[in-house]
Structure formats: structure tokens, C-alpha cells
Amino acid sequence: MTSIRFAYIWQYVVDSHRREFLDAYGAGGEWVKLFSRDPNYIETVLLRDANDEHRYITIDYWTSRSARDAFQNTYRDEFLELDKRCAEFTSKEGFLGDFDLVGSSNA
């Protein structure tokens, strides 16, 4: 099993393009397919706010921050193209931060 050491977290507000958003950001979506090209990618978790059906969070898990950064450099063109295409699915998005795993034997 691959050790999770790093999480990359984003927040989205989705109004009229919910189906397209879920198709792109969900477990079998376009982002997961792109990230899966890299052996240091672990998984993406998509969360919907229990109190606001328009608010979503994605948590992308990687073995390390440097692995995520290397992926973004290697797949820069594909990443930017997909990001541009998916921008229309959200009315607002924001980067919440880069997080290191703590409190575990993996940290």
C-alpha cells in the first residue's frame, strides 16, 4: 500500500453544471484519469457540504508535495487544458492549501 503523506485541497461552488462537475471531478472522472498517469498519485476524494448542496471539496492525495509538483510539471499542458475546460462547471473555486499528513506512522 502506498503511504499518503500529502494532500492538495480545493473548494468549489457548483450551480447549473452539477452533472458535468461530478463527471469531471468524481472517482472515475477526468481529473482522476489524468492524475492516475503518475505512480505517486494515490486517490481523490470528492466531498459535498452536508449543509450546502452547491459546495464541494476535493482532496487529492499524493505520496509527497514534490511528487505532485513533478506531476504538474510533466503534465502541464494536459493539466491546464483540463482546468480550462472544467472552469465552466463552477461559479467559484478556491485553493484551500497544501497539507502534510501528521499524527501517523506515515508522517
C-alpha positions in Angstrom: 0.0 0.0 0.0 1.3 3.5 -0.9 1.8 5.9 2.0 -0.2 9.1 2.0 2.0 12.0 3.0 0.4 15.0 1.2 -3.0 16.4 0.4 -3.9 19.1 -2.1 -7.3 20.6 -1.3 -9.7 22.8 -3.4 -13.2 24.1 -2.8 -15.8 24.6 -5.5 -19.3 26.2 -5.8 -21.4 24.4 -8.4 -24.7 25.8 -9.6 -26.0 24.8 -13.0 -23.4 22.3 -14.2 -23.6 19.7 -11.4 -23.6 16.6 -13.6 -20.6 17.8 -15.7 -18.8 18.7 -12.5 -19.4 15.3 -10.9 -18.3 13.6 -14.1 -15.0 15.5 -14.2 -14.2 15.6 -10.5 -15.7 12.3 -9.2 -13.9 9.0 -8.6 -13.9 7.9 -12.3 -13.6 11.5 -13.7 -11.2 13.2 -16.0 -9.0 14.6 -13.2 -8.6 11.1 -11.6 -7.7 9.7 -15.1 -5.1 12.4 -15.6 -3.6 12.1 -12.1 -3.5 8.3 -12.4 -0.8 8.5 -15.0 1.6 9.2 -12.2 2.6 6.3 -9.8 2.9 8.8 -6.9 -0.8 9.7 -7.1 -2.9 7.9 -4.6 -6.5 9.0 -4.8 -9.0 11.8 -5.0 -11.9 12.2 -2.5 -14.8 14.4 -3.5 -17.0 15.8 -0.7 -20.3 17.7 -0.8 -21.1 20.0 2.0 -23.9 18.5 4.2 -25.4 21.9 4.7 -24.9 23.5 1.2 -25.5 21.2 -1.8 -23.6 23.6 -4.1 -20.3 23.5 -2.2 -17.8 20.7 -2.8 -14.3 19.9 -1.7 -11.7 17.8 -3.5 -8.8 16.2 -1.6 -6.1 14.8 -3.9 -3.7 12.5 -2.1 -0.1 12.1 -3.2 3.0 10.4 -1.8 4.6 13.9 -1.4 4.4 17.5 -2.3 7.4 17.1 -4.6 5.7 14.2 -6.4 2.6 16.4 -7.0 4.8 19.3 -8.3 6.7 16.9 -10.6 3.4 15.6 -12.0 2.2 19.2 -12.6 5.4 20.0 -14.5 5.4 16.8 -16.5 1.7 17.1 -17.5 1.5 20.9 -17.5 -0.3 21.2 -20.9 -2.9 18.5 -20.2 -3.5 19.9 -16.7 -4.0 23.4 -18.0 -6.3 22.3 -20.8 -8.5 20.2 -18.4 -8.6 23.0 -15.9 -9.7 25.5 -18.6 -12.4 23.1 -19.8 -13.7 22.4 -16.3 -13.8 26.1 -15.3 -17.3 26.5 -16.8 -18.7 23.9 -14.4 -18.2 26.1 -11.3 -19.3 29.5 -10.3 -16.5 29.8 -7.8 -13.4 27.8 -6.9 -10.5 28.4 -4.5 -7.4 26.7 -3.4 -7.6 25.8 0.3 -4.0 24.6 0.6 -1.3 22.0 0.6 -1.3 19.7 3.7 1.2 17.2 5.1 -0.1 14.2 7.0 0.6 14.3 10.7 -0.1 12.1 13.7 0.6 8.8 11.8 3.4 6.4 11.3 3.4 7.7 7.7 4.2 11.2 8.7 
